[in-house]
Structures are given as C-alpha cells and as structure tokens.
C-alpha cells in the first residue's frame, strides 16, 4: 500500500525534488490510532510496525494487525476501569514495547497521553500529577520507579488508578494481564482532531517544567520530520535513540515514521553502550538513524567503523547543536553526513537540513514549509541576513498543526505568544542563502565588553581538544567587562585538572577563534548539571556564579 502521509498532506517539490511547499489535509474527526494504525492493519495487516530487542535477548516483531488488536484490547480494558475522554494518563514505560499499544489505546479513548521519563523521583511526580490532575498512571516493571510512584500517590488526590506491565508489583494492577479478557473489536469513540491529544512537560532548563499540550493534528505535522528530514523509507526500519518519556520519541519512534511507511526499531536498554548500539544497527539492518549529539560524541570517541553503518542511508540529530568536528569525523568514516534539525516540545521540526538540500556544516538548516518562520530583533522588526535575532513562528490563517495549543500558565503563554507570534526564546543568524545558524537561548548569550558571544561557538572549539569530554560555557558578572566567559569542563579519562591544563585550553580557544571569546575562567567538574532529558542546565551554573 502507498504510505498514508499522501492521504493527509499535500507536498510541492522543486525541479530538484526538494520540498518547497507543504500543507496538511486533516479531517475534523482525525485520530491517529483509528485513521492510521487501524487503517494500515486493514489494508496491509502483515506490514511490520515495530521491531524490538532488549539487553536480555528478548526479540519481538509486531505487525500493524497485532498493534491494532493490542491497542483495542488495552483501550477496552482502560475504559472498563473508568478511563474516559479528556482524562490525563501518564505513561512511564521506558522503552518497553508495551508503550506503543498503550499510547494508541489512550488515543482511541480520546484521553490525553502524558509520556514521562522513568528518571522522575517522587517529588517530580507529585508536581506533574497535581499540576494537571493526572488520574491514571501506567509504568514499566521497575521497582525503583514503582516505589517513587507509590510515594507520590499519597500526595496526589487526582490519581486513582495505577497500572504496570510485565510483572506483579504492590499497589499496581497488570494492564497486560487484565486486557487479555477484552474483545479485539473496539468501537470508535467520539474523538476529534482539535481535542487535546498529547501533553509533554518541558525539560525545565529554567524554572519548573511547563505542561505543553498538542491536539490531534500533531502526528500529521511530523510528516515533515520523518519524510523530509529523517528521510525514512517506505518499508525501511528507523531507529531514534530516545526514552519514550521525551518529546523526541514522538519525533522519531511512532507518528511520522508509520505515516511514511517505515517500521520503528526499539532498542530497550538500561545502560547505554555505543558498542551494543552499533551491534543492534548492524543486526537488524537499520536503514535510517537519529540520535542526540551526545550519542554521536560517544560513537566517535569510543570507536566505530564504516561497516557499522553499512545499511544506513541517512542520519540526523537534534536536541542541541552538534560540534562540526564530530560531523566531519563521522562523515570521514561512514560517508554519511549528519543532518541537524531544530524544534521544541511546543512544536515539531521548525528548521532542518531537509533531504535534497545542500548541507552547510554547523547550520541547523532551512525552515520547514509547514511554518512561517523568521528571526526577530528585540524591537520587533525582522532581521536581515547576518543579523542575530530570535526564532519566531508567525501565525497563519486557520488551524496551525504542529504548534501547541497551550503552554503552561497564562503568564507562560503570554511570554510565548505576543500579538499572535510564537517566540521560541532561541537566537539564530540567517545567512544570505536562508540557512539558520544557532546561537543559543536568549538567556545564555553572553555580553562581554560590547561583544555578543554565543556559548555554542566556544563549546564547539573546546570539545575538539582531546582532554575535553563535554563542557558548558556561561557568563560570569564582571565590573569591568559586564560579563566574562567561563568554561565548565568535564575531562576525558586520563586527564587531570590543573592550572597548566586550564591555560592550555584557554590558548587553544584563542588560536581557534576570535581571542575575545576565550574563557577567562575555567572550572573542572566531574559532571554537568542537566535536565532529565539530558540538556545542560546553564541557568544553574550561572546561578552558582552570581
């Protein structure tokens, strides 16, 4: 069968086959679980939806027919237990294959799926559950996680149902057991495209995480993500490295991939190993691959070969800017060029190195034609090429698929939307060819002696030094210069902190970039403060230096 994205979208390509225009055609009653998964199950029942493996050697391949059946049984079970349309259902299922049919079940009911990471502690769970009134929580077979949930439950009046999968645990009912008694035929519920569909909490690089809600058109907005950025193949197998609790899972592990005809590869691990990851890529013949910059850094620094990616045709990255030195090292060994992309929890892919377009290493690419994107100066005017401004999304007539329908409190939304324009809080410079060059968060940019310094440009230099495993660059208040540049550095194994090494790193930066950018302060640490999704909390470092 032809991939379903063609039924729900309209694309215009230029003479070179590059995406020029894109429009979503979304019926008012669209629901991904019914109109994509169940449709594929009827028209091509044996098509592979998911290939799963874990560290213990468990392997499983799930067809769309089976995925449809399991999600219908799970939906019937949840409905019998009292879950209804509009309920908030938190899913903490790690990388277990049960996540996929469970979230589809939540979609079928018209409830709001709230994916969350297993790294949350009791205090984190209490905040999230009480913030939005979560009524049902479904989690993986993890005793540490289960204990955190039990501790939180006593402080959460809205939470009335706790379920888990795979093994019996105190305080939980087994969803995977209970659903077996349900019918495989689940009648379609009264659901609509504009209903709240999925909710993520932002990673919280500053302040408390905010609840961000998307409606039912959200999966269709990921057609651009999967088809034109990740370049997934009809009949292919796509692997995105992400816990299901992160927004990246929606970008690379379900919606756009299935719409574009690709199966999803799920590698379920507790402890990351680049060596094991490469084995999985080889064994299961992964065809397209996406991972955060940290994973690529581990792959390059720990060693890999061309054969590891022999079956892979396309590789992408997002989350943070990837150092050009890593991109070049990866390309030299594999012949594959890592294509960067940019977006937020509040959006789908906003800017990316789309298929067919020339890649300028270091650039996050060109705007997705799904959105009207510009850079805006502080005075509200649009920036000219070469000027630094905030990435903003302009409102378009009618519905705007892919852009969240709510973003935290009223004050949060007021800061994000000004006169209908969505402000990302991220700064970039656009060149004469329309390519975006990421500078950093507005709060992260350092103003020193009249210069505006983006932290990533210095970090990209520092990580090229053999002693530096990872680093964060921030500004420290200074009476004379306003702010001076500080580098907080985690060293690679075999290197020891010293004044001599600090001076060596300062000189290294001076030689590789403009001298005014070098870090006047160098601090060595054992680890950097990060959010649960792995993003560096520069705000926490700045707070320590106030």
C-alpha positions as CSV (number, residue, x, y, z in Angstrom):
1,X,0.0,0.0,0.0
2,X,1.0,3.6,-0.5
3,X,2.2,5.4,2.7
4,X,-0.7,7.1,4.4
5,X,1.0,10.5,4.5
6,X,-0.1,11.0,1.0
7,X,-3.8,10.9,2.1
8,X,-3.3,13.6,4.8
9,X,-0.9,16.1,3.2
10,X,0.0,17.9,0.0
11,X,3.6,18.5,-1.0
12,X,5.1,20.6,-3.7
13,X,8.7,19.8,-4.8
14,X,11.0,21.9,-6.8
15,X,12.7,20.7,-10.0
16,X,15.5,19.1,-7.9
17,X,12.9,17.1,-5.9
18,X,13.3,19.3,-2.8
19,X,10.4,20.2,-0.5
20,X,9.1,23.6,-1.4
21,X,5.6,23.8,0.0
22,X,3.8,21.6,2.4
23,X,0.2,21.5,3.6
24,X,-1.7,19.2,6.0
25,X,-5.2,18.0,5.0
26,X,-6.6,16.9,8.3
27,X,-10.2,15.8,8.7
28,X,-12.1,17.2,11.7
29,X,-12.5,13.8,13.2
30,X,-8.9,12.6,12.6
31,X,-7.4,10.3,15.2
32,X,-4.0,8.7,14.6
33,X,-4.9,5.4,16.2
34,X,-8.0,4.8,14.2
35,X,-7.1,6.5,10.9
36,X,-3.5,5.5,10.6
37,X,-2.8,2.4,12.6
38,X,-6.2,0.6,12.2
39,X,-6.3,1.6,8.5
40,X,-2.9,0.1,7.9
41,X,-4.0,-3.0,9.8
42,X,-6.9,-3.5,7.5
43,X,-5.2,-2.7,4.2
44,X,-1.8,-4.3,4.9
45,X,-2.1,-6.3,8.1
46,X,1.3,-8.1,7.9
47,X,3.2,-4.8,7.5
48,X,5.8,-4.5,10.3
49,X,5.1,-1.7,12.8
50,X,7.8,-2.4,15.3
51,X,11.0,-4.4,15.8
52,X,12.0,-4.8,19.5
53,X,15.0,-6.1,21.3
54,X,16.4,-5.7,24.8
55,X,19.6,-6.5,26.7
56,X,18.3,-9.8,27.9
57,X,18.0,-11.1,24.4
58,X,14.2,-10.7,24.1
59,X,13.2,-10.1,20.5
60,X,9.8,-9.3,19.2
61,X,8.3,-8.1,15.8
62,X,4.8,-6.6,15.9
63,X,2.7,-6.2,12.8
64,X,0.1,-3.4,12.4
65,X,-2.6,-6.0,12.7
66,X,-1.3,-7.0,16.1
67,X,-0.7,-3.4,17.1
68,X,-4.3,-2.6,16.2
69,X,-5.6,-5.6,18.2
70,X,-3.5,-4.9,21.3
71,X,-4.4,-1.2,21.4
72,X,-8.1,-2.1,21.1
73,X,-7.9,-4.6,23.9
74,X,-6.0,-2.1,26.1
75,X,-8.5,0.7,25.3
76,X,-11.4,-1.6,26.3
77,X,-9.6,-2.5,29.5
78,X,-8.9,1.1,30.4
79,X,-12.5,2.1,29.6
80,X,-13.8,-0.7,31.9
81,X,-11.5,0.7,34.6
82,X,-13.1,4.1,34.2
83,X,-10.6,6.0,31.9
84,X,-12.6,8.4,29.7
85,X,-12.2,11.1,27.1
86,X,-10.2,14.1,28.4
87,X,-8.6,12.2,31.3
88,X,-4.9,12.7,31.7
89,X,-3.0,9.4,31.5
90,X,0.7,9.4,32.4
91,X,2.8,6.8,30.7
92,X,6.2,5.9,32.2
93,X,7.0,2.8,30.1
94,X,10.7,3.4,29.3
95,X,11.4,1.6,26.0
96,X,9.1,-1.3,26.6
97,X,7.2,-2.4,23.5
98,X,4.0,-2.1,25.6
99,X,4.3,1.7,25.3
100,X,3.2,1.7,21.7
101,X,-0.1,-0.2,22.0
102,X,-0.8,1.6,25.3
103,X,-0.4,5.1,24.0
104,X,-2.6,4.1,21.0
105,X,-5.2,2.9,23.5
106,X,-5.2,6.2,25.2
107,X,-5.6,7.9,21.8
108,X,-8.6,5.7,20.9
109,X,-10.3,6.7,24.2
110,X,-9.8,10.4,23.5
111,X,-7.8,10.7,26.7
112,X,-4.7,12.8,26.9
113,X,-1.4,10.9,26.8
114,X,1.3,12.3,29.2
115,X,4.6,10.5,28.4
116,X,7.2,10.8,31.2
117,X,10.6,9.5,31.9
118,X,11.4,6.9,34.5
119,X,14.1,9.1,35.9
120,X,11.5,11.2,37.7
121,X,11.6,11.0,41.5
122,X,8.6,11.2,43.9
123,X,8.8,14.9,44.2
124,X,8.9,15.3,40.4
125,X,5.9,13.1,40.0
126,X,3.9,14.9,42.7
127,X,4.5,18.2,40.8
128,X,3.4,16.8,37.5
129,X,0.4,14.8,38.7
130,X,-1.0,17.7,40.7
131,X,-0.2,20.3,38.1
132,X,-2.6,18.9,35.5
133,X,-4.7,16.4,37.5
134,X,-3.5,13.1,36.2
135,X,-6.0,10.3,37.0
136,X,-4.2,7.2,35.7
137,X,-0.6,6.2,35.7
138,X,0.9,3.3,33.7
139,X,4.5,2.3,34.3
140,X,7.2,-0.2,33.5
141,X,8.4,-3.1,35.5
142,X,11.0,-1.2,37.5
143,X,10.9,-1.4,41.3
144,X,12.8,1.9,41.9
145,X,10.2,3.6,39.6
146,X,7.3,1.8,41.3
147,X,8.5,3.0,44.8
148,X,8.7,6.6,43.6
149,X,5.1,6.3,42.2
150,X,3.9,4.8,45.5
151,X,5.5,7.6,47.5
152,X,3.9,10.2,45.2
153,X,0.5,8.7,45.1
154,X,-0.3,9.5,48.8
155,X,0.2,13.2,47.9
156,X,-1.9,13.2,44.7
157,X,-5.7,13.4,45.2
158,X,-6.5,13.1,41.5
159,X,-4.5,9.8,41.0
160,X,-7.0,6.9,41.3
161,X,-5.6,4.2,39.0
162,X,-2.1,2.8,38.9
163,X,-1.2,0.1,36.3
164,X,2.0,-1.6,35.2
165,X,3.2,-4.3,32.8
166,X,5.3,-7.5,32.8
167,X,5.4,-8.3,36.5
168,X,3.3,-8.1,39.7
169,X,4.2,-5.2,42.0
170,X,2.5,-3.9,45.1
171,X,-0.1,-1.2,44.5
172,X,-0.4,-1.8,40.7
173,X,-2.8,-3.7,38.5
174,X,-1.4,-5.5,35.5
175,X,-2.6,-3.9,32.3
176,X,-1.1,-6.6,30.1
177,X,-2.9,-9.3,32.0
178,X,-6.2,-7.5,32.5
179,X,-6.6,-6.6,28.8
180,X,-6.4,-10.2,27.7
181,X,-10.0,-10.8,28.6
182,X,-11.2,-7.9,26.4
183,X,-12.6,-8.0,22.9
184,X,-10.3,-7.3,19.9
185,X,-13.1,-5.2,18.3
186,X,-13.2,-1.8,19.9
187,X,-15.9,0.6,18.5
188,X,-14.7,4.0,17.5
189,X,-15.1,6.7,20.2
190,X,-16.3,10.2,19.6
191,X,-12.9,11.9,19.0
192,X,-11.9,15.0,17.1
193,X,-8.8,16.4,15.6
194,X,-8.9,19.5,17.8
195,X,-9.2,17.5,21.1
196,X,-6.2,17.6,23.4
197,X,-4.2,14.7,22.3
198,X,-0.7,14.5,23.9
199,X,1.0,16.5,26.7
200,X,4.6,16.8,27.5
201,X,6.3,18.7,30.3
202,X,9.2,20.8,29.0
203,X,12.7,19.8,30.2
204,X,12.9,22.8,32.5
205,X,16.3,24.4,31.8
206,X,15.0,27.4,33.8
207,X,12.3,27.1,36.4
208,X,9.7,24.4,36.8
209,X,8.8,22.3,33.7
210,X,5.7,23.6,31.9
211,X,2.9,21.4,30.6
212,X,2.7,21.7,26.8
213,X,-0.4,20.3,25.0
214,X,-0.9,19.4,21.4
215,X,-4.1,18.5,19.6
216,X,-4.9,15.5,17.3
217,X,-3.2,17.1,14.3
218,X,0.2,16.8,16.0
219,X,1.1,13.4,14.4
220,X,0.5,14.8,10.9
221,X,2.8,17.7,11.5
222,X,5.6,15.1,11.9
223,X,5.3,14.0,8.3
224,X,7.9,16.7,7.5
225,X,10.0,15.4,10.4
226,X,10.1,11.9,9.2
227,X,9.8,12.1,5.4
228,X,11.8,15.2,4.6
229,X,14.3,15.5,7.4
230,X,14.9,11.9,8.7
231,X,14.2,10.7,5.2
232,X,12.7,7.4,6.4
233,X,12.0,4.9,3.7
234,X,8.7,3.0,2.8
235,X,9.5,-0.5,4.1
236,X,12.6,0.7,5.9
237,X,13.5,0.5,9.6
238,X,14.1,3.7,11.5
239,X,15.9,3.9,14.9
240,X,15.7,7.0,17.0
241,X,17.6,6.9,20.3
242,X,15.2,8.3,22.9
243,X,13.3,7.3,26.0
244,X,9.6,7.3,25.4
245,X,9.2,9.9,28.1
246,X,10.9,12.5,26.0
247,X,9.3,14.5,23.2
248,X,12.0,13.1,20.8
249,X,10.1,9.8,20.9
250,X,7.1,11.4,19.2
251,X,9.6,12.9,16.6
252,X,11.2,9.5,15.8
253,X,9.5,6.5,17.2
254,X,5.9,6.4,16.1
255,X,3.9,9.1,14.3
256,X,5.7,10.3,11.2
257,X,7.5,7.0,10.7
258,X,4.3,5.0,10.5
259,X,2.7,7.6,8.3
260,X,5.6,7.4,5.9
261,X,5.6,3.6,5.7
262,X,8.7,2.9,7.9
263,X,8.8,0.4,10.7
264,X,10.3,1.5,14.1
265,X,13.3,-0.1,15.7
266,X,13.2,-0.2,19.5
267,X,16.4,-1.0,21.4
268,X,15.5,-1.3,25.1
269,X,18.5,-0.9,27.4
270,X,19.1,0.2,30.9
271,X,22.8,1.3,30.5
272,X,23.9,2.9,27.2
273,X,26.8,1.3,25.4
274,X,27.8,2.6,22.0
275,X,29.3,-0.8,21.2
276,X,25.9,-2.5,21.8
277,X,24.1,0.2,19.9
278,X,26.3,-0.5,16.8
279,X,25.6,-4.2,17.1
280,X,21.9,-3.5,17.0
281,X,22.2,-1.3,14.0
282,X,24.1,-4.0,12.1
283,X,22.0,-7.0,13.2
284,X,18.6,-5.6,12.5
285,X,19.6,-3.7,9.3
286,X,18.5,-0.3,10.4
287,X,18.1,2.0,7.4
288,X,17.7,5.5,8.9
289,X,19.1,6.7,12.2
290,X,18.6,9.7,14.5
291,X,20.3,10.4,17.8
292,X,21.1,13.3,20.1
293,X,24.5,14.9,19.8
294,X,25.7,13.1,23.0
295,X,25.3,9.7,21.3
296,X,27.3,10.7,18.2
297,X,30.0,12.0,20.5
298,X,30.2,8.6,22.3
299,X,30.2,6.8,19.0
300,X,33.1,8.9,17.6
301,X,35.2,8.9,20.8
302,X,34.7,5.2,21.5
303,X,35.4,4.0,18.0
304,X,33.3,2.7,15.1
305,X,33.7,1.5,11.5
306,X,32.1,2.0,8.1
307,X,30.6,-1.5,8.4
308,X,28.6,-0.5,11.5
309,X,26.5,1.9,9.3
310,X,26.7,-0.1,6.0
311,X,22.9,-0.5,5.8
312,X,22.1,3.1,7.0
313,X,21.3,5.6,4.2
314,X,20.5,8.7,6.3
315,X,21.5,10.1,9.7
316,X,20.1,13.1,11.7
317,X,20.4,14.8,15.0
318,X,18.6,17.3,17.2
319,X,18.3,18.4,20.8
320,X,21.5,20.5,21.0
321,X,24.0,21.8,18.4
322,X,26.4,19.1,17.3
323,X,30.1,20.0,17.0
324,X,31.3,20.3,13.4
325,X,34.4,18.2,14.3
326,X,32.1,15.3,15.2
327,X,30.1,15.7,12.0
328,X,33.3,15.6,9.9
329,X,34.8,12.6,11.8
330,X,31.6,10.7,11.3
331,X,31.4,11.6,7.6
332,X,35.0,10.7,7.0
333,X,34.5,7.2,8.4
334,X,31.0,6.4,7.1
335,X,30.4,8.7,4.1
336,X,27.2,9.8,5.9
337,X,26.6,13.4,6.6
338,X,24.7,14.1,9.9
339,X,21.9,16.5,9.2
340,X,20.9,18.7,12.1
341,X,17.4,19.8,12.9
342,X,15.8,22.2,15.3
343,X,12.4,22.3,17.1
344,X,10.9,22.4,20.5
345,X,8.5,20.5,22.7
346,X,6.0,23.1,21.7
347,X,6.4,22.4,18.0
348,X,7.5,19.8,15.5
349,X,10.6,20.3,13.3
350,X,10.9,24.1,12.7
351,X,14.2,24.2,10.9
352,X,16.2,21.4,9.4
353,X,18.7,20.2,6.8
354,X,16.0,18.7,4.6
355,X,16.5,15.9,2.1
356,X,18.0,17.1,-1.2
357,X,19.3,20.5,0.1
358,X,22.9,21.3,0.4
359,X,24.2,20.9,3.9
360,X,26.3,23.7,5.4
361,X,28.1,22.0,8.3
362,X,27.3,23.9,11.5
363,X,24.0,25.2,10.3
364,X,20.7,23.8,11.6
365,X,19.3,24.1,8.1
366,X,16.3,25.9,6.5
367,X,12.8,26.5,7.8
368,X,10.2,23.8,7.4
369,X,7.5,25.0,4.9
370,X,4.9,23.8,7.4
371,X,5.6,27.0,9.4
372,X,6.1,30.7,8.7
373,X,9.4,31.3,10.4
374,X,11.6,34.4,10.7
375,X,14.2,35.9,13.1
376,X,13.1,38.9,15.0
377,X,15.1,41.7,16.7
378,X,14.4,43.0,20.2
379,X,12.5,46.0,18.8
380,X,10.0,43.6,17.0
381,X,11.4,44.1,13.4
382,X,12.5,41.2,11.3
383,X,16.2,40.6,10.9
384,X,18.2,41.0,7.8
385,X,20.8,38.3,6.7
386,X,23.7,38.3,9.0
387,X,21.8,39.8,12.0
388,X,21.1,37.9,15.2
389,X,17.5,37.6,16.2
390,X,15.0,35.3,18.0
391,X,13.5,32.5,16.0
392,X,9.7,33.2,15.9
393,X,6.7,31.4,14.3
394,X,4.2,33.7,12.6
395,X,0.5,32.8,12.7
396,X,-1.1,31.5,9.6
397,X,-4.8,31.6,8.6
398,X,-6.9,28.8,10.1
399,X,-5.6,25.9,12.1
400,X,-1.8,25.7,12.7
401,X,-0.9,22.0,13.0
402,X,2.2,21.1,15.0
403,X,2.1,24.2,17.2
404,X,1.0,23.5,20.7
405,X,-2.5,24.6,21.8
406,X,-1.4,25.5,25.3
407,X,1.9,26.2,27.0
408,X,1.9,26.3,30.8
409,X,0.2,29.1,32.8
410,X,-1.4,32.2,31.4
411,X,1.8,34.1,32.2
412,X,3.9,31.5,30.4
413,X,1.6,31.7,27.4
414,X,1.8,35.5,27.4
415,X,5.6,35.3,27.2
416,X,5.5,32.8,24.4
417,X,2.8,34.4,22.3
418,X,3.0,38.1,21.6
419,X,0.5,39.5,19.2
420,X,-0.1,36.0,17.8
421,X,3.6,35.4,17.2
422,X,5.1,32.4,18.9
423,X,8.5,33.3,20.4
424,X,10.9,30.3,20.8
425,X,13.4,32.0,23.1
426,X,16.2,30.8,20.8
427,X,18.6,33.1,18.9
428,X,19.9,32.4,15.4
429,X,21.5,34.2,12.5
430,X,20.2,33.6,8.9
431,X,22.7,33.8,6.0
432,X,22.0,35.1,2.5
433,X,21.0,31.6,1.4
434,X,18.3,31.2,4.0
435,X,20.3,28.9,6.3
436,X,19.9,29.3,10.1
437,X,22.9,29.3,12.4
438,X,22.0,28.6,16.0
439,X,23.4,31.0,18.6
440,X,21.8,29.8,21.8
441,X,19.0,30.6,24.2
442,X,18.3,34.3,24.8
443,X,19.3,33.9,28.4
444,X,22.5,32.0,27.5
445,X,24.1,34.6,25.2
446,X,27.0,36.4,26.9
447,X,27.5,40.2,26.5
448,X,31.2,40.9,27.3
449,X,32.9,44.2,26.6
450,X,30.3,45.1,24.0
451,X,30.5,41.7,22.2
452,X,27.7,39.2,22.0
453,X,29.1,35.7,22.4
454,X,27.1,32.5,21.8
455,X,28.1,29.7,24.2
456,X,28.0,27.0,21.4
457,X,30.7,28.6,19.3
458,X,33.2,28.3,22.2
459,X,32.0,24.9,23.2
460,X,32.4,23.7,19.7
461,X,36.1,24.7,19.9
462,X,36.7,23.2,23.3
463,X,35.4,19.8,22.6
464,X,37.9,19.4,19.8
465,X,40.6,19.4,22.4
466,X,41.5,15.7,23.3
467,X,41.1,16.5,27.1
468,X,37.5,17.7,26.9
469,X,34.7,15.2,27.2
470,X,31.9,17.8,27.4
471,X,31.6,21.4,28.5
472,X,29.3,24.3,29.2
473,X,30.1,28.0,28.6
474,X,28.4,30.7,30.6
475,X,28.8,34.3,31.6
476,X,30.1,35.5,35.0
477,X,29.3,39.1,36.2
478,X,32.4,41.3,35.9
479,X,32.6,45.0,36.9
480,X,34.9,46.0,34.1
481,X,33.5,43.9,31.2
482,X,29.9,43.3,32.2
483,X,30.4,39.6,31.9
484,X,33.4,37.3,31.3
485,X,33.3,33.9,29.7
486,X,33.5,30.9,31.9
487,X,34.0,27.3,30.7
488,X,32.8,24.5,33.0
489,X,34.6,21.3,31.8
490,X,34.3,17.6,32.3
491,X,37.6,15.9,31.3
492,X,38.1,12.7,29.4
493,X,39.6,9.7,31.2
494,X,43.3,10.0,31.6
495,X,43.4,13.8,32.1
496,X,43.8,15.6,35.5
497,X,42.6,19.1,36.4
498,X,45.4,21.6,36.7
499,X,46.3,25.2,36.2
500,X,48.5,24.2,33.3
501,X,45.7,22.4,31.6
502,X,43.4,25.4,32.1
503,X,45.9,27.7,30.5
504,X,46.4,25.2,27.6
505,X,42.6,25.2,27.0
506,X,42.5,29.0,27.0
507,X,45.3,29.2,24.5
508,X,43.6,26.6,22.4
509,X,40.4,28.7,22.1
510,X,42.4,31.8,21.3
511,X,44.1,30.1,18.4
512,X,40.9,28.6,17.0
513,X,38.5,31.5,17.3
514,X,38.4,35.3,18.0
515,X,40.6,36.0,21.1
516,X,37.9,38.0,22.9
517,X,35.8,34.7,23.1
518,X,38.3,32.7,25.2
519,X,37.2,31.6,28.7
520,X,38.9,33.8,31.3
521,X,37.6,31.4,33.9
522,X,38.0,27.6,33.6
523,X,36.4,25.2,36.1
524,X,36.8,21.4,36.1
525,X,33.9,19.3,37.4
526,X,33.0,15.6,37.5
527,X,29.7,16.2,35.7
528,X,27.5,19.0,34.3
529,X,24.0,19.8,35.7
530,X,21.4,18.5,33.2
531,X,17.7,18.2,32.8
532,X,16.1,14.7,32.9
533,X,16.2,14.8,29.0
534,X,20.0,15.4,29.1
535,X,20.1,19.1,28.2
536,X,22.7,21.2,30.0
537,X,21.3,23.5,32.7
538,X,23.4,26.6,32.0
539,X,21.0,28.6,34.2
540,X,22.0,26.5,37.2
541,X,25.7,27.1,36.5
542,X,25.0,30.9,36.2
543,X,23.1,30.9,39.4
544,X,26.0,29.4,41.2
545,X,28.3,32.2,40.0
546,X,26.0,35.1,40.9
